[in-house]
Amino acid sequence: MTDDEIPEEITERYAVRSLLGQGSFGRTYLASDRQREGRLVAIKQLRAEGEEGWKRHELFEREVAVLGALRHHGIPEVYEQLRVPRARGEDVYLVMEYIEGESLAAIAGRGAPMDPARLLTLLLGLLEILDYLHTRAPPVLHRDIKPANVIVRPGGSPALVDFGAVRNVFKRPDEGGSTVVGTHGYMPFEQYMGQASPASDLYAVGATFLHLLTGRSPAEFVGEGGRIEVPADLPGGPLLGGVITRLLAPAASDRYASARATRDALLGGVAEPGSRALVPATVSSSLAPLLDPQQRDRRLRELAVGPVRVMFPNLRPSDPVPAAYMLGFVLLAAISFGLTLFIAYVQAKQREGRLRYFFREGRPALARLLGNDGRGVWTYEFVVDGVPRRGADAPLPSIARRWHPGDTVQVLYVPVGDFDSAIVETA
């Protein structure tokens, strides 16, 4: 096989389906895992040849080490690293979670600027991911945030991918420079000088959403002195425009202090000072996927699982049911004279009925997770008309396994009585 051909498999375990992307140092493939009933994975390849190749190898190893320690629903999970010998050395592969969806670059490439309400949801979700990364010890810096590296899942939530430029050592300016990585137009000045901080990632977020709101590359807005001039009539209103303008400040000290501070500014200061729990329900209009009938029906199908998934809740909604699970379910039903089947069926129908009620009568909102009781029940809080409301729900473990207190999730609530609600996240 030549270097230009797509392999049929990578080791005997992974069957390659297609090419997802290609760069000067390797490729990324979509493959199915033969040992996990066809689970889809993304496999990133590195071919290290020559001096530049070995520098890339160093960055690749850093990506493996950093990603392997992260657990967040907006970041692809690392499964394993492979080394495969070949005639001129070896290929190194990183096997990770495949994030289903469409990149912001692909969405923007269709020509029309995105709806500001939908973008607000994506921006809040991306800032939540950065809050997780930047509050690690030491902070984890992505350093290459741009539309191509943000994937919008089918349910509408964002995921941040391609951590090839990641850095997890934060140096002060007087401690010396680092490798210059990033993408022109999305990098602040200090990053060109080899310095990066959480504020550098926030600048890239501002540039990314300026692109999405206008349909034009941020490089087209560069004025005198290299500063990006944000249009006064930016879609989305003065609040969103003001936040993006501050994110794009040339000096890092003039930007927001953190991703969390940026989120608070976008949420209009409704939350009490020092509170991380309150999220105003006025943001609910931005939850466009829940208001679109086709997306709503798809999400309901993913949440209202059948009796087999009730018995095996760790199965992800998008994963096929393994034959061993089906066999185990049938055996349990036979041993219990059908009682297991009956109980699972009743539980599945009760869950489906509850969810249908919320999808029919509920209003969408963003809620902040407070914590879980160790048995799968998460408590959360949101605000309706200035009044804090609390709820509790038990989502599928396969969905909630990488949630953290402080994360934002989508809920549906009924504005009567005690404001009953349910979590409707699928990622």
C-alpha positions in Angstrom: 0.0 0.0 0.0 1.3 3.5 -0.9 1.3 6.5 1.4 -1.6 8.0 -0.5 -3.9 5.0 -0.1 -6.4 4.6 2.7 -5.8 1.5 4.8 -8.5 -1.1 5.2 -7.7 -1.6 8.9 -5.3 -0.3 11.6 -4.2 -3.4 13.5 -6.8 -6.2 13.4 -9.1 -4.3 15.8 -10.0 -1.2 13.8 -11.7 -1.3 10.4 -11.2 2.0 8.6 -14.4 3.5 7.1 -13.3 6.8 5.6 -10.8 9.7 5.8 -11.9 12.5 8.1 -9.0 14.9 7.5 -5.5 15.2 6.3 -2.4 17.3 7.0 1.3 17.5 6.3 2.1 15.1 9.2 -0.6 12.5 9.0 -4.3 11.8 8.7 -7.4 11.2 10.8 -9.6 8.3 10.0 -13.1 7.2 10.9 -13.0 3.6 12.0 -15.2 1.0 13.7 -14.0 -1.0 16.7 -14.4 -4.7 16.1 -14.1 -5.5 19.8 -16.8 -3.1 20.8 -19.6 -4.1 18.4 -18.7 -1.6 15.8 -18.3 1.5 18.0 -17.1 4.4 15.9 -13.8 6.0 16.7 -11.6 8.7 15.3 -8.0 7.6 14.7 -5.4 10.3 14.4 -2.2 9.2 12.6 1.3 10.7 12.9 4.2 10.1 10.6 7.4 11.5 12.1 10.1 12.0 9.5 12.9 14.5 9.6 13.6 17.3 12.1 10.2 19.0 11.7 8.5 15.6 12.0 10.1 14.9 15.3 9.0 18.3 16.6 5.5 17.3 15.5 6.0 14.0 17.4 6.7 16.0 20.6 3.5 17.9 20.1 1.6 14.7 19.4 2.9 13.0 22.6 1.8 16.1 24.5 -1.6 15.9 23.1 -1.9 12.2 24.1 -0.7 13.0 27.7 -3.0 16.0 28.2 -6.2 14.5 26.5 -5.7 11.3 28.5 -6.2 13.1 31.7 -9.3 15.1 30.7 -12.9 14.0 31.3 -15.5 16.3 29.9 -18.5 15.9 27.6 -17.2 18.6 25.3 -13.8 17.0 24.8 -13.1 13.7 22.9 -12.1 10.9 25.2 -8.9 9.1 24.5 -9.1 5.3 24.3 -5.5 4.2 23.5 -2.3 5.0 21.6 -0.9 2.6 19.0 2.5 2.2 17.4 2.6 0.3 14.1 6.0 -0.5 12.4 6.4 0.2 8.7 9.3 0.2 6.2 10.6 3.7 7.0 10.0 3.8 10.8 6.7 3.6 12.5 3.2 5.2 12.4 1.8 6.4 15.7 -1.9 6.5 16.2 -4.2 8.1 18.7 -7.6 6.3 19.1 -10.3 8.6 20.5 -14.0 9.2 20.7 -15.6 10.1 17.5 -17.6 13.3 17.8 -20.6 13.0 15.5 -21.8 16.3 14.1 -20.8 19.2 11.8 -18.0 21.7 12.3 -18.7 25.4 12.6 -16.5 25.9 9.6 -18.7 23.6 7.5 -21.8 25.5 8.7 -20.3 28.9 8.0 -19.1 27.6 4.6 -22.7 27.4 3.5 -22.6 31.2 3.1 -25.2 32.6 5.4 -24.4 34.0 8.9 -25.7 31.9 11.7 -28.7 32.8 13.8 -27.4 34.9 16.8 -29.7 33.0 19.2 -28.3 29.7 18.2 -24.8 31.1 18.4 -25.3 32.2 21.9 -26.0 28.7 23.0 -22.9 27.5 21.3 -20.8 30.3 22.7 -22.0 29.5 26.3 -21.2 25.8 25.7 -17.7 26.5 24.4 -16.9 28.8 27.3 -18.0 26.1 29.7 -15.5 23.7 28.0 -12.8 26.4 28.4 -13.7 26.9 32.0 -13.0 23.3 32.6 -9.7 23.4 30.7 -8.4 26.6 32.2 -9.2 25.6 35.8 -7.0 22.5 35.6 -3.8 22.5 37.5 -1.8 23.6 35.5 -4.2 25.3 33.0 -4.7 23.4 29.7 -4.5 25.8 26.7 -5.9 24.7 23.4 -4.1 27.4 21.4 -5.9 26.7 18.1 -9.6 27.5 18.6 -11.3 28.2 15.2 -14.5 27.2 13.4 -12.9 24.0 12.0 -12.1 22.8 15.6 -15.6 23.2 17.1 -18.1 20.4 16.3 -21.8 20.9 16.8 -23.4 17.6 17.9 -26.8 16.6 16.5 -28.4 17.7 19.8 -26.9 21.2 19.4 -24.1 21.2 22.0 -20.5 22.0 21.0 -17.4 19.9 21.3 -13.8 21.1 21.0 -11.5 18.9 19.0 -8.0 18.8 17.5 -5.7 19.4 20.5 -2.6 19.1 18.4 -1.5 22.6 19.7 -2.4 21.9 23.3 -0.1 23.2 26.1 -0.5 22.4 29.8 2.3 24.5 31.2 1.6 28.1 31.8 4.7 30.3 31.7 4.8 34.0 32.6 6.2 36.4 30.0 9.5 36.6 31.9 10.0 32.8 31.8 10.9 32.5 28.1 8.9 31.7 25.0 7.3 28.6 23.6 6.5 27.1 20.2 4.4 29.4 18.0 1.3 27.5 17.0 -2.2 28.6 16.0 -4.1 29.9 13.0 -3.7 33.4 11.5 -6.7 35.6 12.2 -7.6 33.7 15.3 -4.4 34.2 17.2 -3.7 37.2 19.5 -0.5 39.2 19.3 1.1 37.5 22.3 0.7 34.1 20.7 2.8 35.2 17.7 5.5 36.0 20.3 5.4 32.4 21.7 3.4 33.4 24.8 -0.1 32.0 25.5 -2.5 32.2 28.4 -6.2 31.5 29.0 -6.8 34.9 27.6 -5.3 33.8 24.3 -7.9 31.1 24.0 -10.6 33.6 24.8 -9.3 35.9 22.0 -9.7 32.9 19.6 -13.2 32.4 20.8 -14.0 36.1 20.0 -12.5 35.8 16.5 -14.4 32.5 15.9 -17.8 34.0 16.7 -17.1 37.2 14.9 -16.6 35.0 11.8 -19.8 33.1 12.4 -21.9 36.3 13.1 -20.7 38.1 9.9 -19.8 35.2 7.6 -16.4 36.9 7.1 -12.9 35.9 8.2 -11.7 37.9 11.2 -8.6 38.9 9.2 -10.9 41.0 7.1 -11.6 43.3 10.1 -8.0 44.1 11.0 -7.4 47.8 11.1 -4.5 50.0 12.1 -2.0 48.5 14.5 -3.3 45.0 13.8 -6.4 45.4 16.0 -9.6 43.7 14.9 -12.4 46.3 14.5 -15.7 44.8 15.5 -18.6 46.3 13.4 -21.0 48.5 15.4 -24.0 46.8 13.8 -22.8 43.3 14.7 -25.8 40.9 14.7 -27.0 39.7 18.1 -27.4 43.1 19.8 -25.1 45.3 21.9 -24.5 42.8 24.7 -23.1 40.1 22.4 -21.2 42.7 20.4 -19.7 44.2 23.5 -18.5 40.8 24.8 -16.9 39.9 21.5 -15.2 43.3 21.3 -13.7 42.8 24.7 -12.5 39.3 23.9 -10.7 40.7 20.9 -8.8 43.4 22.9 -5.1 43.5 21.7 -3.8 43.4 25.3 -4.6 40.2 27.2 -5.1 42.2 30.4 -8.0 44.1 28.7 -9.9 40.9 28.0 -12.2 39.0 30.5 -10.3 37.5 33.4 -11.7 34.0 32.6 -14.1 31.9 30.6 -16.4 32.0 33.6 -16.4 35.8 33.7 -17.2 35.9 30.0 -20.2 33.6 30.6 -21.4 35.8 33.4 -21.2 38.8 31.1 -23.2 37.0 28.5 -25.9 36.0 31.0 -26.4 39.6 31.9 -25.4 39.5 35.5 -28.6 37.8 36.6 -26.8 35.4 38.9 -26.1 36.6 42.4 -22.4 37.6 43.0 -20.4 34.5 43.8 -23.1 32.1 42.8 -22.2 29.5 40.1 -25.7 27.9 40.2 -28.1 30.4 38.7 -28.7 30.6 35.0 -31.5 32.8 33.7 -34.3 31.1 31.8 -34.4 34.1 29.5 -31.6 32.4 27.6 -34.1 29.7 26.7 -35.0 31.2 23.3 -31.5 30.3 22.1 -32.2 26.5 22.5 -33.2 26.3 18.9 -32.8 22.5 18.6 -35.5 21.9 21.1 -37.9 24.2 19.2 -37.4 22.5 15.8 -39.9 19.6 15.5 -37.4 17.3 13.7 -34.6 17.8 16.2 -37.1 17.6 19.1 -38.4 14.2 17.9 -34.9 12.9 17.4 -33.8 14.0 20.9 -36.9 12.4 22.4 -36.1 9.1 20.7 -32.5 9.2 22.2 -33.8 10.0 25.7 -36.8 7.6 25.8 -34.8 4.4 25.6 -36.3 0.9 25.3 -36.3 -1.9 27.9 -32.9 -3.3 26.9 -31.2 0.1 27.5 -33.1 0.4 30.8 -31.4 -2.8 31.9 -28.0 -1.7 30.6 -28.0 2.1 31.1 -24.3 2.6 30.4 -24.9 2.0 26.7 -24.6 5.3 24.9 -27.8 6.3 22.9 -25.9 6.2 19.6 -24.2 2.8 20.2 -25.7 -0.4 18.8 -26.8 -2.9 21.4 -24.2 -5.6 21.6 -25.3 -9.2 21.0 -24.0 -10.2 24.4 -26.3 -7.7 26.1 -29.3 -8.9 24.1 -28.5 -12.5 25.1 -28.2 -11.6 28.7 -31.5 -9.7 28.6 -33.3 -12.7 27.1 -31.7 -15.1 29.7 -32.7 -12.9 32.6 -36.3 -12.6 31.2 -36.4 -16.5 30.8 -35.1 -17.2 34.3 -37.5 -14.7 35.9 -40.5 -16.0 33.8 -40.7 -12.7 32.0 -40.7 -10.6 35.2 -37.4 -8.8 34.2 -38.8 -8.0 30.8 -42.1 -6.7 32.3 -40.3 -4.5 34.8 -37.9 -3.1 32.2 -40.8 -2.4 29.9 -42.8 -0.6 32.5 -39.8 1.5 33.5 -39.1 2.4 29.8 -42.8 3.4 29.3 -42.8 5.5 32.4 -39.7 7.3 31.4 -41.0 7.8 27.9 -44.3 9.2 29.2 -42.6 11.6 31.5 -40.4 12.9 28.7 -43.3 13.2 26.3 -45.0 15.4 28.9 -42.1 17.8 29.1 -41.6 17.9 25.3 -45.2 18.7 24.9 -45.8 21.2 27.8 -42.3 22.3 28.8 -40.3 25.4 28.1 -36.5 25.2 27.5 -33.9 26.7 29.8 -30.3 26.4 30.7 -29.6 25.0 34.2 -26.4 24.8 36.2 -25.5 21.3 37.7 -25.1 21.4 41.5 -24.0 17.8 42.1 -25.2 14.2 42.2 -26.1 11.8 45.0 -23.8 9.1 43.9 -26.7 7.0 42.5 -27.1 8.9 39.3 -29.5 11.6 40.4 -28.3 15.1 39.5 -29.6 18.3 41.1 -29.6 21.6 39.2 -30.8 25.1 39.4 -32.1 27.7 36.9 -33.9 31.0 37.1 -37.4 31.9 35.8 -38.4 35.6 35.9 -35.7 36.3 38.5 -36.8 33.4 40.8 -34.3 30.5 41.3 -35.8 27.0 40.7 -34.3 23.7 41.6 -34.8 20.3 40.0 -33.5 16.8 40.1 -33.3 14.1 37.4 -31.6 10.8 36.7 -30.2 10.9 33.1 -28.6 7.9 31.5 -25.1 7.2 33.0 -23.7 7.0 29.4 -24.7 10.6 28.9 -23.8 12.0 32.4 -20.6 10.1 33.1 -18.4 13.1 32.3 -20.5 15.9 33.7 -19.1 18.0 36.6 -20.8 20.3 39.1 -21.0 23.8 37.5 -21.6 22.5 34.0 -24.6 23.9 32.1 -27.3 21.5 30.7 -30.5 21.9 28.8 -33.7 21.3 30.7 -37.4 21.5 30.0 -39.6 22.9 32.8 -43.4 23.4 33.2 -44.2 26.9 34.5 -46.9 25.8 36.9 -47.0 24.4 40.5 -43.5 23.6 41.6 -41.9 24.1 38.2 -41.2 20.4 37.6 -38.4 19.9 35.1 -36.2 17.3 33.3 -32.7 17.2 31.8 -32.8 16.8 28.0 -29.1 16.6 27.2 -28.0 13.9 24.9 -24.2 14.4 24.8 
